[in-house]
Amino acid sequence: MKFSAQRESLLEPLQQVAGAVERRQTKPVLGNVLFGCTDSGITLTATDGEIELCSTTQIAVDEPGSITVPARKLLEICRHLPEQARLNVEVTGEKLVLKAGRSRFTLATLPAEQFPESEPLKGGQKIVLPVESIREAMRATAFSMAQQDVRFYLNGMLVEIGSERVCCVSTDGHRLAWSQVSTDVSPETPVRAIIPRKSVGELTKVLSVAPDDGTVELHLTDQQLQATVADVRLTTRLVDGRFPDYKRVIPIDGDKELVMDTQSLRQSLTRASVLSNEKYRGVRLTLDQSVLTISSNNPEQEEAIDELEVDYQGQSTEIGFNVTYLLEALGAIDTESVRLILKDSGSSLLIVPDGSADCKYVVMPMRL
């Protein structure tokens, strides 16, 4: 295997696939990236056994071949080489030699035959969506996924694709994020799939650098999802579980409603959070005549109180929340104003962008 290329031509596809590699591997070859060099270009593949990322780039190849190379080491080498550097890559014996100017790197390799082969997806259905649609729906909800929850079906994102709509939902049991985007797509069979947390992160990265007017092809089976965006292909197993009935979690009986400036509310919560308990991150919201008071305290007997003028003339209410959950929900909202809807001190808070029904965020109360 032998080829020559500009640094950027190799660095970009390496960055696109390296996220699939886990730092701690049960098999040494899973820490490597597979180089597949043919006359038509180079394909880089990385996997951890659950998720596979594959990127194809057009580079002139002098000698075709395939080999696996330590992914992290090669990525760091390419990152630290000068911009526009010319790379000369060649496999000699059991080593890969990379030369750039006066720099020379020799890396250990493992045979391509040891790299796990992925089976082509069979059956299922293919759906083509606008990049902008699925990217926005995932961006607005990804932060609410659980991390290493024993309820494994929460460690991912529910994606529903129905008639002319894409819906993404995530929850960790304490808060929920829901987003819906309209599309022109109507799949043969409505889709309901739970994508694992790591795969959501990697797919979000791929979509973030894709052109706004591009498309993503989704190939779905009962057990797997394959997403293709331009020259990058992601294949992942789906979570085999039953996602909670999120529609029952979204409150519909809130009779207390505030419309507030999103930025002002975010800044007030951030100020109050400075003196909150570092472990529980609780803040108290006290709603009274024309005033919303946000307060916090900690075991050191320190206290923060921040007041905001609001248009409210209803009954006085006091309720506690995890401030991180509130701030992350507000951070996903891009409208200038936001609506807060609640019923009483024991009910969940519903946060929605003012003037839009395409995003909803639910935060459960906490005792302070």
N, C-alpha and C positions, 0 to 999 in steps of 0.2 A: 504494500500500500504506500502510495506516494502522491503528494499533491502540494501545491503552493497557493496561498490566498492572502488577502488583506486581513489584518487582525479583526476588523469589525465583522467580516463575513463568517468568521468562526465564533467570535464572542457572542453574537446575538443568538444563534441557535443553541449554544451552550447554556446561556441564561434561561432560555425558554424551557429546556428539559431538565436542568439540574435540580429543580424543586422536587422532582419525584424521588430523588435519592435520599435515603435516611442516613444519618451520621452513624447510627449503630445498626449493623447488618448481621444477620445470621449466616449469610453467604458472602464471601469477599467479592464475588462478581457483581452483586447488587450495589456495590459502592462505585461501580464503573459505569461509564457511558459507552454504548456500542457505536462504533464507527462502521457504517456501511458505505463503501466508496464504489461507485459504478461510473461508467462513461457519461452518464447524465447528471451526476452530481453526488452530493454527500447527504446521507441520512443519519442523524444522531438520535439515539433511543436511550431512555433511562426508565427504570422501574423499581418499585419496592415490593412487587408481588401483588399489590392491590391496585395501584395506579400506574399507567404507562404514558409517558410523554414522548412524542416523536416529532422531529423537525427536519424538514428537507430544504436544502439550499443548493443553489446552482454554482458549483465551483468546478473549474477544470481539473480533472484527475489524470495524473501521469500514469499511475499503476493502480488498477482496481484492487480491492481486497476488503477484509473486515477484521476488526480487532476491538478489544475493550480496553479502556484506559481509565485510571482513577478520575472520577468526575470533578470532585472539589479541587484537586490539585491543578488539573488542567484549566479549570475556570479561573482560579486565582492567578495562574501564570498569564493567561490572556488579558485579564483585567489590568495587570501591572506592567504590561508592555506598552511602549509609546503608541499613541494614536497613529493610524495609517501605516503601522509597521507591516512589513512583508514577512509572512511566516512560511517556512519550508518544513513540511512534515513528512517523515519517512519512518517506516517500520523496519528495524534491523534486528533479525533474530527474534528475541522475546522482549525487545525494548522499542519504545516509540521515541524518536529523536525529533525535537522541535528546535529550529534555529530561527532567530530574528536578529538581524544585524550582528552584533558581537555577543549576543546572548545565545546560550545553548542549554537545553533541558533534556534530560534522559529519564523517561518514565517507564515503570514496570507495566506490563500488560498481562491480560489473561485471554485465552482463546475465545473467539466469538461463539464457538460451539457450546461454551458453558453458560452463555447468556440465555435466560428463559425466553422461549419463543411464545408469542401471543397468538391465540387462535383467532382467525377472522370471525367477526360477529355474524351469526346466522339468524335469519328470520327477523322478527320485529318490524319496526317501521322507521322511515326516515322523514325528518321534518326540517325544513329550511326556515330559519328565523333571521330577522334583521339583527345585526350585532348590537345596535343601540338599544333595542327592546330588552333582550335578555340581560345585557350588561347593567342597565338601569335597575331592573327588578332585583337582580342579585346584589348589587351595591347597596340597595336600600334595606336589605334584610340580613345580610351575612353576619353582622355583629352579634346577633341574638342566638347563634348556635351554641349548644352546650359543648363543654370540653370534658372528655373522659367521663361522661355520666354513665352510671350503670344501666340507665334506660338508653340503650345504644341507639335507638331510633331518633333520639334528640341530638345526637352528635352528627348532625348533617342538616341539609336544607330540603324541604319539600318543594318540588317543582310540579306545577300543574299546567298542562297545555290543553286548552279546550278550544271551542269555537271562537276564533278571533280574539283570544286573550292568552297571556302568559302570567301565571301567578306564582310567586315565591313566598314561602313561609318558613320562619325559624323560631324556635323557642328553647329556653333552657329550664323551663318550669317556673321561673320567677318573672319573666317578661316575654313578650311575643312581638314579632315584627311581621307585617303582611304588606305585600306590594303587588300591584296588578298593572300590567301594561297591555294596551290594545294592539293587535296585529291583524294582518290580513290572512293569517294561516288558520286552517281548520283541519286538524289531523283526522285520519280515518278512524282511529280509536283514541278517545281522550287519554292523555298521559297523566300519570300520578306516580312520581318516583322520588325516592329520598337519596340525594347525592351526599356522600361522606364529606366531612368537614375539610379534610386535606384537599380533596378533589375540587371542592368549591373554591378554595383559595387559589389553586393552580389555574383553574378555568377563569377565575376573575382576573388573574395576571395576564393571561393570554388575551382576553377580551379588552383589557385596558389599553393595549397597544395596537389593537385592530382598528382599521379605518371605520369612521362612523357610518359610512354608506356600505360597509361590507356585510357579509352574511355568515352565519354559523350553521353547519349541517349537523343535526343530531340524529344518531342512529341508536334507537332504544330497543332493548330486549327486556325480558322479565328480570334478568340478573345484571345486565351491563348497560353502560352508556358510552357512546363514542361521539366526541364533539370534534369537528374539523373546522378550523378557522385559518383560511389562507394556507400556509405551508406547515401549520402545526396541527397535530392530531393528539387528542387526549382520550385515553380509554380507561374506564374505571368500573369497578364493581359497585352495584347499588346496595344500599342498606336494606336488608331483608327484615322488615318490621312494619308495624302499623302506626302511622303518625297520628297524634291526638286530633280529635275533632276541633280544629282551631276556631271554627265559627261559633262554638259555644263559649269560647274564652273571651271573645270580643264583646264588651259590654254594650248594651243597646238601651239601657234604662237610666242613663245618667241625666239628672235634672239640673246640675250646676255646670255652667259653661263659661269659660273665659276665652277671650281672643287677645293674645299678647304678641308683642314684638319678639320674634325668635331670638335675635341677638341679645336683647336686653335680658331676657329670661335665662339664656345660657350663661351670660356674664354674672348674673346674680347667683345662680347655682354654683358656679365655679368659685366665687368669693366665699360663699358659705361653706363649701366643701373643705376649705383649707383647715378649719378647726373641727372637722367631723372625726368621729372615731375611725382610726386607720383601718381597723379590721372590718367593721360593719358598714362604714361609709353612709351612715344614715343622716338625712336632713328632714326637718319638720316643716310642712307647708301649712300655714294658718290663713284661712280665707275668711275675711271679715268685710264690713262695709267699705267698699272702694279701695281696700288694701290687701295685698298678698304679702305675708311675712314669711321669709325663708330663714330658718335658724338651724344651728347645729351646735353640738358641744362634744367634749371628749373627757376621758378619765382624769385629765389634768385640771379639770374644772374651768377650762377655757370655753368661750362661747362666741359665736358669730350670729349677728342678726342683720338681715338685709330686707328692706321694704320696697315694694313696687306698687305704684298706683294702678288699679284695675277698674274696669267697669263691671261692678258686681254689687247687688243690693239684696242678696238672698241671705239664708241662714248661715251663721258662723260654723265653720268646719275646720278641724285640725287632723292632719294625716301625715304619716311618715313614709319615706321612700329611700331606696338606695340611690344616692346621687349619681353614681356611675351609670346606672340604667337610664336615668332621666337625660343625662348629658349625651349618651350615645344615641338615644332616640332623636334628640334635637339635632345632633350632628348629621343625621341622615336626611334631615328636612331642609330643602333648599328654598322654601318660600319665606318671604319677609315676616309673615305673621303665622302664628300657630294657635290651634284651638285645644284647650284642655277641658275634658269632660269627665265628671265624676258624680257619684250618687251620694256617698256618705264616707265616714272615716274608716269603714271596713271594706270598702269596695275598691276595685282596680281603677287606675287612671287610664283614660283613653286619650292619646295624643295624635292629632291629625293635622296635616298642613291646611292652612286656611284657604278655602276655595278649591280644594281637591279632595276627591274620595279614593284616590289610587294608592294611598299609603295609610296604614293604621299601626299604631304602636300601643301596646298594652303593658303597663307596669303594675305589678301587684304591690300592695302596701306592706309595710314592715312595722313591727312594734319598736318603739324607742323608749 
